[in-house]
């Protein structure tokens, strides 16, 4: 039977990664994969992470399972980092990366009776696949005008009418992937009121805390929403914030009434058991050690501040350029790793084939992966195709 399987189309991002690797040009520029790169083009291991790993090597006494829920101290510390004191009342479970947390959340929503999940467009390309895999219907809702580089709140809220009570909407907490366009605090409050009125559950995706304006600043809007709604699901990834991409460090949090928390936890445990049984430990243990040690936490915050400053400098440098009709100046106001340029498929292909500059087919660029030395050549290539 296996021999009858039809091939699946490759993931668009993985396709770009493969093409970049096979390109023999020495001056090629990779703006596709979403990782931070320093001035040398490397993705370094944070000093605090190295120090935490040394502590684990010296002190860890067992490699037995951490338990169904995962590392409870990790969950507590990450919850406090993201949501403050309100996190004490959230149900939580460790997940296999942020993607695993999103899948757990979708499965939980399906078990609760949800049939649809609204996806403000453009969204992270993996969101629809995760929603469909959980046997839910993705509902595309326009919310961003790429040509004007602006959020359209009226259209977004109107689009929520296509969902029903008990359905959900995925909202990125900060540093939007692929747009870099975040809601203002007032927009978060407006969304909370609209969702509450319609009985739609917010599913918050937090993957880039600290990459926008600061660790606390980046979650202020999501916190304002969570304070205003009776129920919510939140997927958290620490891959970017701690630079532990390959360690798959994620968690899922659920806000619900006290009487429903035990049932929510038991459902999450059952879903996880049938999926991966027990969560991995090493990455979560690293994050736990960093957040629980005052010196390591300060070291991590200092290095994260430097990464964020690097991204802001790159954005400012791009925004200072003039590239025909592209509104480059708006790049400075956007946040985090990504922006999406108003380029068509032919222009993206020309950048790749003629200039060795790789980005996704939808023209998302990884600002955090652009070296300062490569900015002039990137800008010149844009002028040549735009």
Buried (B, 14 or more C-beta within 10 A) or exposed (E): EEEEEEEEEEEEBEBBBEBBEEBEEEEBBBBBBBBBBBEEEEEBEBEBBEBBBEBBEEEEEEEEEBEBBBBBBBBBBBBBBBBBEBBEBBBBBBBBBBBBBBBBBBBBBBBBEBBBBBBBBBBBBBBBBBBEEBEBBBBBBEBBEBEEBEBBBEBBBEBBEEBEEBBBBBBBBBBBBBBBBBBEEEBBBBBBEBBBEBEBBBBBBBBBBBBBBBBEBBBBBBBBBBEBBEBBBBBBBBBBBBBBBEBBBBBBBBBBEEEEBEEBBEBBBBBBEEEEEBBBBBBBBBBBBBBBBEEBBEBBBEBBEEBBEBBBEBBEBBBEBEBEEBBBEBBBEBBBBBBBBBBEEEBBEBBBEEBBBBBBBBBBBBBBBBBEEBBEBBBEBBEBBB
